[in-house]
Amino acid sequence: MKAGAVDERTGNWEVEFPAYRVYFFSADGATDTYRVVEARDVHQVFRWADTQARGRRYVVYVEVEDARGIGLLQLTGDDPNRPDDPRRVPQGDLG
């Protein structure tokens, strides 16, 4: 991870209440997908996902729309159905 100072005036737009998507992955490979709207902040979405996970792994995305359509920015988690996921944490590795 790298962090550095940035001029806050360089952002051209923002969305106060973005839509999120949460993908839950079952051990059998099934995926349950939810769209979350009107959340106060991303922490509320993370808490909701934690309570709904019931032992399943999950990924949280924020939706972004541009000329190409709806895109997803990954915020946390990794997709067990995608072996090349750069965020993937090996089983048993806590950090």
N, C-alpha and C positions, 0 to 999 in steps of 0.2 A: 504494500500500500504506500502511496505517496500523497502528500498534501502540500499545497502551496497557496500563497496569497493570490487573490484575484479581485479585480475591480467589480463591485456589485452592480455597477451601471451598465455592464456589458450584456446583461440579460434583456431580451426584447419583449418577452411576455411571460406570464405565469398563470397557472390555474389554481385557484384557491381550494377547490374540492375535486381532485381528480378521481377518475374511476380506477379501480384496482381489479386484478384478476388473481385468483388463488387456485392453483392446481394441486390436488391431493393425489398421491400415488399409493395404491394398495400393493401388497406383496405379490399379488397375482398379475400385476401389470396394468390393472384398471386405473383410469384417471377420472376423478370427479372435479369439475371446473365450476367456479363461482365468480360472478361479477359483483364487486362490492362498491357501492356508491354512498355518498353523504357521510363518509367517515370524517371524524374531526381531524385525524392525522394518521400517518402511517403506523404509529405505535398502536392505535386502536385496531387497525387491520391485522397487525402481527398478533395482538392478544386474541382476536377472534380466531385467527388461523390456528393458534396454539390450542384453543379450547375445542376446535372442531377436528383436529388432526387424529385423535384417538389412535396414536401409535403410527400413523402414516407419515411419510415424508411429504413435504410440500414446497412449492415455489410461489413467491409473491411477485407480481409484476405491477407496474403502473402503466395505464394506457396513454399513448400519445398519438394524436392524429395529425397527419400532414397530407400532402398531395397524393401520396401513394396509398393512403387509407390508414387503418389503425395499426399501430406498432406497439410492441411491449418492451418496456425497460425492466430488466430483472433487478429486484431489490434484495431478495434473500432466498436462500435455498438452492437445491440442485435437483436436476431431473434424472432420476435413476434409469429412465428409458433412453437416455442420451449418454452413451459411454464417453463421448468427447467433451462433455460439459466441463469447462475449466474450473468451475466452482465445486466440482464433485469432491466429497470428503470420503476417503476410504472407510468402510465399516469398522467401527471400533476406535477410530481416530477422533478425539475430542477437540482437536484444534491445531 
